[in-house]
């Protein structure tokens, strides 16, 4: 059971990190490539941003699921294996989960709203202001993604290399 628990924790952390890398370095840039521009046609600026918002929502849901599984894994380690939560891992996981929540419930809806205003508003001043604000928030989101990738890399390493021992001793290690 201990091996299975460690395997689940490691696989979850690896999926979470892989998704963050793929979204940031693969899917995101692909949506804004010339190939997608050619596929989407004349209204490509609005459409590719709208598609990016849909992909971003799916990415957020995956991050949320992975974060919940990671928190449950930490709880299971504490309950089943008798291992108290490592302070650094708990703080790191809490920060990663907080970044996920902020990105999904605060930044992403704001980006979606600003994108809609930037391309659908009839007032040029409102469109320009939304475009500038969108650029700022997009930069914030990208910085959060890079921070997330770095934090997840550290988290994967921590899960793959547990440092503290179990509370219960193996009977073979007790000397008489």
ABEGO torsion letter per residue (X at the ends): XAAAAAAAAAAAAAAAAAAAAAAAAAAAAAAABAAAAAAAEAAAAAAAAAAAAAAAAAAAAAAAAAAAAAAAAAAAAAAAAGBBBBAAAAAAAAAAAAAAAAAAAAAAAAAAAAAAAAAABABAAAAAAAAAAAAAAAAAAAAAAAAAAAAAAAAAAAAABBABBBABBBAAABBX
